[in-house]
Amino acid sequence: MKKITTILIAIVIVAIFASSSVLAQTKGMKYNQSISANPLGLVFGVFNATYEQQIAPKNSFTINGSYFTYNDWTAGSIGGSYRFYLLQEDVRAIQGFSFGPMAQIAFWSWGGPGSYSYDGGTVFYIGAEAAYKWVFSGGFVVEPSIALRFGVNQLEGLGGFSSYGIGVNLGYAW
């Protein structure tokens, strides 16, 4: 089952990158949107993809989705962030250093063995993220990032916990 899930995720990533590449080539060099994923996360059982849209000369918002595991728990999540690009002078909003607040909602389920009868549930997270995005000619994106998030509520057997994420997203901008 895990191999099938990994193969499906890989197919989705390839499809997203292929369609984004076509859009980047047809719309020219004005990069104000991007889509990316963290391929290194798959090694640790985490899949995430992020869409970013410029909304002001030095601001953007993101929408992201993730699937991850923690011990015998699995979760799917959706979230977003608001990014401030304040340190550059002549760069479009989706390039360079960014930081800002983030929020996420995760739907957890218990899949482990034992006599536990955890039902899972929903956890809300708030936090912050920082990233540096390079957009190369043709729209190819490399974005190392770090995020820190805190659980607002708790689940029986899981508790409320804080976590951090370090990654390098790859993708396309258009």
BELBEL-V293562 format. One record per residue. N is the residue number from 1. RES is the residue in one small letter. PSI is psi in whole degrees, -180 to 180 (* if undefined). D_CENTER is the distance of its C-alpha to the mean C-alpha in whole Angstrom. Layout:
# BELBEL-V293562
n-><N N>
res-><RES RES>
psi-><PSI PSI>
d_center-><D_CENTER D_CENTER>
This chain:
# BELBEL-V293562
n-><1 2 3 4 5 6 7 8 9 10 11 12 13 14 15 16 17 18 19 20 21 22 23 24 25 26 27 28 29 30 31 32 33 34 35 36 37 38 39 40 41 42 43 44 45 46 47 48 49 50 51 52 53 54 55 56 57 58 59 60 61 62 63 64 65 66 67 68 69 70 71 72 73 74 75 76 77 78 79 80 81 82 83 84 85 86 87 88 89 90 91 92 93 94 95 96 97 98 99 100 101 102 103 104 105 106 107 108 109 110 111 112 113 114 115 116 117 118 119 120 121 122 123 124 125 126 127 128 129 130 131 132 133 134 135 136 137 138 139 140 141 142 143 144 145 146 147 148 149 150 151 152 153 154 155 156 157 158 159 160 161 162 163 164 165 166 167 168 169 170 171 172 173 174>
res-><m k k i t t i l i a i v i v a i f a s s s v l a q t k g m k y n q s i s a n p l g l v f g v f n a t y e q q i a p k n s f t i n g s y f t y n d w t a g s i g g s y r f y l l q e d v r a i q g f s f g p m a q i a f w s w g g p g s y s y d g g t v f y i g a e a a y k w v f s g g f v v e p s i a l r f g v n q l e g l g g f s s y g i g v n l g y a w>
psi-><-39 -36 -40 -43 -44 -41 -44 -42 -43 -41 -42 -43 -46 -43 -42 -47 -39 -46 -37 -37 -43 -44 -41 -39 -34 -23 1 -156 8 95 106 7 152 159 138 165 159 97 -26 -26 -28 -30 -33 13 23 129 130 151 145 135 134 139 127 135 -11 168 -33 30 151 168 156 154 131 155 146 155 127 167 152 112 -120 14 148 154 147 142 161 143 -174 167 162 124 137 126 88 -12 -6 163 -58 27 142 161 -27 21 145 -161 136 155 161 176 157 157 150 148 128 139 104 148 147 132 14 167 176 -177 11 149 47 139 -20 -162 -160 136 135 137 146 156 -157 158 156 145 162 120 126 131 113 167 142 -7 3 132 135 127 94 142 162 141 146 128 154 134 128 -36 178 156 145 127 -20 -39 180 130 157 156 165 159 133 132 173 103 142 143 -156 150 150 *>
d_center-><23 21 22 22 18 17 19 18 14 15 17 15 13 16 17 14 15 18 18 16 19 22 21 20 24 25 24 25 24 23 19 18 15 12 10 8 7 7 11 12 10 12 15 14 14 10 8 5 5 4 8 10 14 16 19 21 22 20 17 14 12 9 8 5 6 6 10 11 15 17 21 22 19 16 14 12 10 9 8 9 10 13 13 17 18 21 23 23 26 26 23 21 18 15 17 17 16 14 14 14 14 11 11 10 13 13 16 17 20 23 24 26 29 32 34 31 30 27 26 22 21 18 17 16 14 14 13 13 11 12 11 14 14 16 17 20 23 22 18 17 14 13 11 11 10 11 10 13 13 16 17 19 21 22 23 26 26 22 23 21 19 17 14 12 10 11 9 10 8 11 12 14 15 18>
